[in-house]
Amino acid sequence: MGKYAVKRVLSMIPLLIVISIIIFMFVRLIPGDPARQIGGPTATIGEIENIRRELGLDQPLVPQYIQWITGIFQGDLGHSFTNNTSVAELLAPRLPITIYLTICSITWSVIIGIIIGVIAAINRGRALDLLGMLIAIAGISLPNFWLGLQLMQIFSVNLGIFPTGGLEDWRGYVLPSIAMGAGIMAILARVTRSSMIENLGKDYIRTARAKGLPEPRVIMVHAFKNSSIDIITVTALQIGALIAGSVVVESVFSIPGMGRLLVDSIGFRDYEVVQALILFFSFEYMVINLLADILYAVINPRVRYE
């Protein structure tokens, strides 16, 4: 297991470098000039050139990239063009907010999605199965920003149960986490249902029932355990979508997290912040998939030898 984990970690390094190059080049394609954005409409050409020189934007792209990626490996995420502070200082108060919101979203969506999927599988073709799949279809179909706006209108504006935005207390996390996690809940419900139906029809399940094992044990210990591999894989893959969803949801609910910072930084052409945030999201996605692969290998030892 140790060799397998080390091999997977080492494989992340070249991938991370390639991703950093792609991020750097695409960020430079954002329309607009950061120097002109900082200087304002009244700035002269000479003043704009001075700003570009101070920011290092007058250098060729290759030296700019080398300087940036070298700083990343040394723990320096860069310096914000517009806030006159380090990127690390900008991320420090926002990172816990986004992480907590992500944890809330993934927790409820995994629990509810699995419950709906299991109930639908053991009631295949019945009313509960139909109801569960209708909920899943709705969760997949509704965009998270639209769902967030509707939740805000109903539970904040009309009923006044939750705040319309901000994070004054725990209630501020409820509606955003529902909006973020609805899609994952729906996907997990469908995957759990299909995997459970497949496993419930296999010979070892019929053997377990023939031995007189209680039905709950047959379902949860035998069928669900084998279905958990698919559930873990899909959950890990959907984390990336959840992180991307935080960008829109945080903007809708005025949450001062990393997603909101990314949107604002793109608007201000703040290259250093945008690069650091996208690279962080990519790295986080890679780490989550690494943990999923390791957990997958624990459940299914054959993976280690493939």
ABEGO torsion letter per residue (X at the ends): XAAAAAAAAAAAAAAAAAAAAAAAAAAAABBEBAAAAAAEAABBAAAAAAAAAAAGAABBAAAAAAAAAAAAAAGBAEBBAAAGBBAAAAAAAAAAAAAAAAAAAAAAAAAAAAAAAAAAAAABGBAAAAAAAAAAAAAAABBAAAAAAAAAAAAAAAAGABBABEBABAAAAAAAAAAAAAAAAAAAAAAAAAAAAAAAABAAAAAAAAAGBBAAAAAAAAAAAAAAAAAAAAAAAAAAAAAAAAAAAAAAAGBBBAAAAAAAAAAAGBAAAAAAAAAAAAAAAAAAAAAAAAAAAAABAAAAAX
